[in-house]
Amino acid sequence: MVGWLCPSILSVQVENVKAIIEVEIQVPIANQRLFLNGRALSNASHLNQAGVGEGDLLLLQTIESGSSRPQRSGGGDPNLAMNPDGSAANPLALQRHLRQDQNLMRRLLEVQSSL
C-alpha cells in the first residue's frame, strides 16, 4: 500500500497511523509494518522523528496472523512477495504490476511528480 502524508500528521506516533490503517483496511496493528526507504518504523516513534517528511511515501507490509511471513499481494501472486525489509522479492514483477494499475500510477505521479 502506498500513500501520502499531509504536514499535520507528521507529529503523530507510528502506532497511531497503524491504528488508522487498521480501521480502514481491517489489518490489526500487530500485523502491519511501515517502511520508509526500506527501513522499518518503530511503533513508539513519531513520524517526523523517524525521518518522515512532507510528501514522503511509506510502504505498508501486512503480516499473516500467527506468522512473521509477509502476506502476498495481488491475490497470492508469488511474484509480488515482499522481503522482510520491505523490499520487493521480485522488483521487476512488482514494477510491471504497478504500471498496469492506471489509478495507482496517476496518484503516484500526483504526489511524487519526480517519478
Contacts in CASP RR format, 6 or more apart in sequence:
PFRMAT RR
TARGET T0000
AUTHOR 0000-0000-0000
METHOD contacts of the structure
MODEL  1
MVGWLCPSILSVQVENVKAIIEVEIQVPIANQRLFLNGRALSNASHLNQA
GVGEGDLLLLQTIESGSSRPQRSGGGDPNLAMNPDGSAANPLALQRHLRQ
DQNLMRRLLEVQSSL
1 21 0 8 1.000
1 25 0 8 1.000
1 59 0 8 1.000
1 60 0 8 1.000
2 57 0 8 1.000
2 58 0 8 1.000
2 59 0 8 1.000
2 60 0 8 1.000
2 104 0 8 1.000
2 107 0 8 1.000
2 108 0 8 1.000
3 57 0 8 1.000
3 58 0 8 1.000
3 107 0 8 1.000
3 111 0 8 1.000
4 55 0 8 1.000
4 56 0 8 1.000
4 57 0 8 1.000
4 111 0 8 1.000
5 47 0 8 1.000
5 52 0 8 1.000
5 53 0 8 1.000
5 54 0 8 1.000
5 55 0 8 1.000
5 56 0 8 1.000
5 58 0 8 1.000
6 54 0 8 1.000
7 54 0 8 1.000
9 17 0 8 1.000
9 47 0 8 1.000
10 46 0 8 1.000
10 47 0 8 1.000
10 48 0 8 1.000
10 52 0 8 1.000
10 53 0 8 1.000
10 54 0 8 1.000
11 46 0 8 1.000
11 47 0 8 1.000
11 48 0 8 1.000
12 46 0 8 1.000
12 47 0 8 1.000
13 43 0 8 1.000
13 44 0 8 1.000
13 45 0 8 1.000
13 46 0 8 1.000
13 47 0 8 1.000
14 34 0 8 1.000
14 41 0 8 1.000
14 42 0 8 1.000
14 43 0 8 1.000
14 44 0 8 1.000
14 45 0 8 1.000
14 46 0 8 1.000
14 47 0 8 1.000
14 50 0 8 1.000
15 29 0 8 1.000
15 43 0 8 1.000
15 44 0 8 1.000
17 34 0 8 1.000
17 47 0 8 1.000
18 29 0 8 1.000
18 32 0 8 1.000
18 34 0 8 1.000
18 43 0 8 1.000
19 29 0 8 1.000
21 27 0 8 1.000
21 32 0 8 1.000
21 60 0 8 1.000
22 28 0 8 1.000
22 29 0 8 1.000
22 32 0 8 1.000
27 62 0 8 1.000
28 65 0 8 1.000
29 43 0 8 1.000
30 63 0 8 1.000
31 62 0 8 1.000
31 63 0 8 1.000
31 64 0 8 1.000
31 65 0 8 1.000
32 60 0 8 1.000
32 61 0 8 1.000
32 62 0 8 1.000
32 63 0 8 1.000
33 40 0 8 1.000
33 60 0 8 1.000
33 61 0 8 1.000
33 62 0 8 1.000
33 63 0 8 1.000
33 70 0 8 1.000
33 86 0 8 1.000
34 40 0 8 1.000
34 41 0 8 1.000
34 58 0 8 1.000
34 59 0 8 1.000
34 60 0 8 1.000
34 61 0 8 1.000
35 41 0 8 1.000
35 58 0 8 1.000
35 59 0 8 1.000
35 60 0 8 1.000
35 61 0 8 1.000
35 85 0 8 1.000
35 86 0 8 1.000
36 50 0 8 1.000
36 51 0 8 1.000
36 52 0 8 1.000
36 56 0 8 1.000
36 58 0 8 1.000
36 59 0 8 1.000
38 59 0 8 1.000
38 85 0 8 1.000
38 86 0 8 1.000
38 87 0 8 1.000
39 85 0 8 1.000
40 85 0 8 1.000
40 86 0 8 1.000
41 47 0 8 1.000
41 50 0 8 1.000
41 52 0 8 1.000
41 58 0 8 1.000
42 50 0 8 1.000
47 53 0 8 1.000
52 58 0 8 1.000
55 111 0 8 1.000
55 112 0 8 1.000
57 108 0 8 1.000
57 111 0 8 1.000
57 112 0 8 1.000
59 86 0 8 1.000
61 70 0 8 1.000
61 82 0 8 1.000
61 86 0 8 1.000
62 70 0 8 1.000
62 71 0 8 1.000
63 69 0 8 1.000
63 70 0 8 1.000
63 71 0 8 1.000
64 70 0 8 1.000
64 71 0 8 1.000
68 84 0 8 1.000
70 81 0 8 1.000
70 82 0 8 1.000
70 83 0 8 1.000
70 84 0 8 1.000
70 86 0 8 1.000
72 78 0 8 1.000
72 80 0 8 1.000
72 81 0 8 1.000
73 80 0 8 1.000
73 82 0 8 1.000
74 80 0 8 1.000
74 97 0 8 1.000
77 93 0 8 1.000
77 97 0 8 1.000
79 89 0 8 1.000
79 90 0 8 1.000
79 93 0 8 1.000
79 94 0 8 1.000
79 97 0 8 1.000
80 88 0 8 1.000
80 90 0 8 1.000
80 93 0 8 1.000
80 94 0 8 1.000
80 97 0 8 1.000
81 88 0 8 1.000
81 89 0 8 1.000
81 90 0 8 1.000
82 88 0 8 1.000
82 89 0 8 1.000
83 89 0 8 1.000
88 94 0 8 1.000
98 104 0 8 1.000
98 105 0 8 1.000
98 108 0 8 1.000
99 105 0 8 1.000
108 115 0 8 1.000
109 115 0 8 1.000
END
